[in-house]
């Protein structure tokens, strides 16, 4: 078992670590199950806990002879963004730092390199042929991406105006304790992908690559886009170089044995707001949420296992069977098209424009040849250019999915994960409101605004809307939300300012299922909880436990579970934008907590990446 950490105060990114191959509480007893004790939500009676990461939970390991052991949890950071860390070449590099297309640091007006306060998607993996100088134990790699930076030195918003960096961390794993220490930080060259746009959630593929994301793709129908132009200026040195269709795709990072990384974008998985996609055990089927208002549920089935460069894209149709609470619906699938990444990239590189694909109106043209759809929470009217179905499916995916009859009414469907044994997938619906509750779409449920995690029943033998067989055994057929992972809105705020019950989840975002622990981990991105929490939900006992509390105003991100690496189990998570105050949510606490958060996190410019300690042996 690892010792409790006493590292940087408030470092809420973490990993759990524990041995998976040792002795149990007696020679005859075997590991049977895991549960977590639930910590209380912090309050202003100890303001310091609200302004930092607080971990006061424990993990209980149960054995077959009826005995159990309880282990207190702690955490250990790798770094706080903005720190200078080893580049593995005898020099230093700024953690979370931004670079342009030529690899030069991007500087703020004060002459300092921009760095992110928003670490997000993370993966932990090992390579059998790893070789990195300076590693004294086992070599382990972590891939960490940075979604955006909140502000510049003058306090102006920088959201989406900088190209998202991705780093490969080389970690030395102590074989006796499982302790991980940073040896090398490598910034991945993203120039081959034309830079990356707002990389949010991520997942580890079954073939050991990091599947990233590019959410809130630039709208190609706009006459001008100040955000994209600022992004292009910072990346290329020219406002006009970046084109909308270059972004909104699926980047994949491969870690190399020397601790570097290479990247490629897949242009055939739909241009949507990808977030923490899940590749199923067949290594072909990818279930994809869509972090958007009036978004969809999408599925991609690759032609070949372990190769996302060609395949078929589908959008879900929800047939409601219950409107109570978060509701329930049967899921069927509409085929949008088949493509290779090379085909779609060729269209993009050839300069295709939205007007080449479809005509889009933002007000009713009173013309029956146009179809009314939902796009970004508003109505639009679209008409396809004849013969442009493939371009529409893969470059105007949101609009085309609506045109084809997909249920484009989900609001902020975020992370997706899978419980292989039970053949159930889970999707986080961060908010259940607007197009899910207004009665104007296929989906008409009650809520709550605090969101829920939906279960998907997975099955084979399915056919698409055209009657063709869907070549997968891992197709979603039904969605419903268990009561234990459904939020609860409050009619009036509580004394601290919470707008949702603090003892239930609110606005789930990152989720990850741990097979060995039979536990669904849920990280919040809530505008309804004063502090966001990380929860553990046991799918057998239906017990929900608060494991960790993030600094007030911060979002839980980067959640990732790994059952075993060199005999140890890890669970990762990051937080971002501590002290991102909202009114009225933080009105009660802001004056007290703001100076504390600023002191902990570089005047609110920094965020931590690290791991939880205290995990016991599981076998």
C-alpha positions, 0 to 999 in steps of 0.5 A, a space after each residue: 500500500 502506498 503511503 498517504 501523500 503530503 504533496 502540493 496542497 489542493 492538487 486534485 488530479 489523482 490516481 489510485 494505486 494498489 497491488 493486484 497480485 499479493 496476499 489477502 487478509 489470511 492465507 485462505 481468503 481471497 479478494 471479493 469486492 471493493 466499496 468506498 466510504 463517503 466523505 462529507 462535503 466540505 463547508 465554510 467551517 473549514 474554508 481551506 478544504 473548500 479551496 483545495 482538493 479534499 480527500 477524506 474517504 476510504 476504500 474498504 476491501 472485502 474478502 471471501 472469509 467475511 473479513 475486510 480492511 479499510 484504507 484511508 485515501 490520499 493524493 500525490 501531484 505530478 505538477 501544477 500547470 505552469 511548473 517547469 519540469 524535466 524535458 528528459 533532455 537535460 532541460 526544462 519545459 513548462 507543464 501545460 504550455 502552449 506552442 505554435 505550429 512550428 513548436 515555438 512557445 506562444 507568449 502572453 502580452 507580458 512575454 511569458 508562455 501561456 499555460 493551461 489551467 484546464 488539464 482534461 482527458 488522460 490515459 495511463 499505459 505501458 509499452 513492453 519495449 519502453 526505453 527512457 533514460 532516467 527511469 529507475 523503476 518500471 516505465 509507465 506513460 501518461 498522456 494528458 491533454 489540456 482543453 483550454 486556458 481560461 484567461 490571459 494576463 489582462 483577465 480577458 477570456 482565452 477560451 478556444 483561442 489557443 491550440 490545445 496541447 497534449 503531453 506524454 509523461 514518462 513516469 517511473 513506477 516503484 515496483 515495491 510501492 506502485 509510486 509514480 514519479 515524473 521523469 520526462 514531459 514531452 509536448 506532442 507535435 500536433 502540426 500534422 493534425 493542423 493543431 488541435 481544437 478544444 480537446 476535452 475528454 479522452 479514453 484509452 483504446 483497447 490497442 493502447 492509444 489515446 483517443 482525444 477529442 475536439 469539441 464544439 466544432 467551428 460552424 462552417 456556415 458563419 461569415 466570420 468567426 472571431 474565435 477561430 481567427 484568434 486560434 489561427 493567429 496564435 497557431 499559424 501567425 495568420 487569422 485566415 489559415 485555420 479552416 472550420 472543417 479542419 476541426 471537430 474530428 477524432 485525434 489519436 495519439 500513439 506513445 513511442 517507446 522513447 516517451 514521445 508521441 505521434 498524432 493523427 486525426 480521423 476524419 470519418 467518425 463524424 464532426 461532432 462534439 466528441 467527448 470521452 468515446 468508448 471503444 467496445 470489446 470488439 475493437 471496432 464499435 465506438 459509442 460516442 456522446 455529443 457534448 452539445 445542446 440539441 446533440 445526438 448519440 452516435 455510433 461508429 463501426 470500423 471496417 477493421 479492428 484496431 483501425 479507425 481510419 474507415 467505417 460506418 457512422 450512425 445516429 440514434 433514434 430515441 423512441 420514448 417509453 417513459 417521460 418520468 424524471 430522466 425518462 427512458 427510451 428504446 434506441 434504434 439507429 439511422 445509417 449516415 454513411 460510410 467513409 475513409 478518413 482519407 476521403 474526407 480529409 481530401 475534401 477538407 484539404 481541397 477547400 470544400 465550403 458549407 455552401 458546397 454541401 447544403 443550404 442553411 437558413 436561420 429563419 423559416 424560408 417558407 419553402 417545403 424543399 427545406 427541412 426544419 432541424 435543431 442545431 446548437 439549441 435553435 431551429 434551422 432550415 436546411 436543404 442538401 446539395 444533390 450528391 453531397 450526402 457523404 460530405 454532409 454526413 462527415 463534415 456537417 454531421 449535426 445538421 445531416 443527422 437531424 435531416 436524416 431523422 436522428 433524435 438531436 435533442 440530447 443536452 450535453 451528453 458527455 463521457 461514455 464507458 462500458 461494463 463489459 461483464 454485464 454488457 451495459 454502457 453508461 453515458 453522462 447527461 450533464 444537464 437534462 433540460 432545454 431540448 430534452 424537456 420542452 416537448 418539441 422533440 422525440 425526447 420529452 422528459 422531466 429532468 432534473 437539470 442536475 442531470 443523470 447517468 444513463 445505462 445503455 442495454 447493449 446487444 447484437 442482431 440489430 438492423 438500421 432504419 433501412 433494414 440492413 444488419 448492423 455488424 456489431 454485438 455491442 449496439 445500444 438498444 435502450 437507455 434509462 437512468 438508475 435512481 442512484 446516479 440521478 441528480 436532484 434539483 433543489 427548489 431553493 438553494 441550501 445555506 452554502 449555495 448549492 442548487 442541487 442536493 449535495 449528497 447526490 451527483 450533479 451534472 456528471 461529466 467524465 465517467 469511467 467504469 472499473 471492471 475489477 472494482 465493479 465501480 462506476 466513477 463519476 466526475 462532476 462539471 456542475 453549475 449546481 454544486 459549490 464544490 464539484 465531487 468525484 463519486 464511486 457508484 457500486 453497480 451491485 450494491 447501488 451505493 453512491 460514495 463521495 470520494 473527493 472534493 475539488 476546489 470550489 469552482 473547479 470541474 472534475 476532468 480526465 477520469 481514467 481507470 486502469 485495472 492493472 499495470 505491473 501489478 498495480 491498479 490506478 484511477 486518474 482524474 484532473 480538475 480545471 479552472 479552480 475559482 471559476 465563480 458563478 452567481 448566485 451559486 458561489 455568492 455565499 463562499 466567494 469572498 472567503 474562498 477566492 484568496 485561498 484558491 488564488 494562493 493554492 493555484 498560481 492566482 487561479 492560473 494553475 491546476 494540478 495533475 497527480 494520483 491518489 494513494 492508499 490503494 490496497 492489494 486486490 488479490 
